[in-house]
């Protein structure tokens, strides 16, 4: 089963949560200290597949796009 990695910025604890368990969001707490200053460390199974500009100039805001009317 795929997991997502999180980090507690209150105590520095890193932990994993099974993907799709519904335990994410504002109610998520650190299992070590109980803090709620939690941030995701990875971006899940699609990590590195953003829509930003690429070397080929494609994507949102990429170079080589040219004017829309051309």
C-alpha positions, -999 to +999 in steps of 0.1 A: +000+000+000+013+035-009+021+058+020+026+096+024+054+110+045+048+138+070+069+158+094+059+175+126+075+209+128+069+210+166+091+181+175+108+171+142+092+136+141+088+122+106+061+095+101+041+078+073+004+076+068-012+051+044-025+068+013-063+072+011-071+066+048-089+099+052-068+108+082-053+139+066-064+175+070-067+198+100-075+170+124-041+152+118-019+151+149+017+140+154+018+105+169+048+115+191+039+149+206+003+154+196+011+187+178-008+198+147+020+217+129+022+189+103+034+192+067+038+167+040+074+158+031+068+141-002+042+147-029+029+112-032+030+089-062+031+118-087+061+135-072+081+155-097+054+156-123+044+192-119+030+215-146+057+241-144+080+252-172+103+225-186+134+225-207+113+221-239+094+253-230+061+236-225+038+240-194+024+269-177+046+300-180+073+281-200+096+299-225+090+296-262+052+298-258+050+330-279+020+353-280-014+337-279-025+353-312+004+339-332 
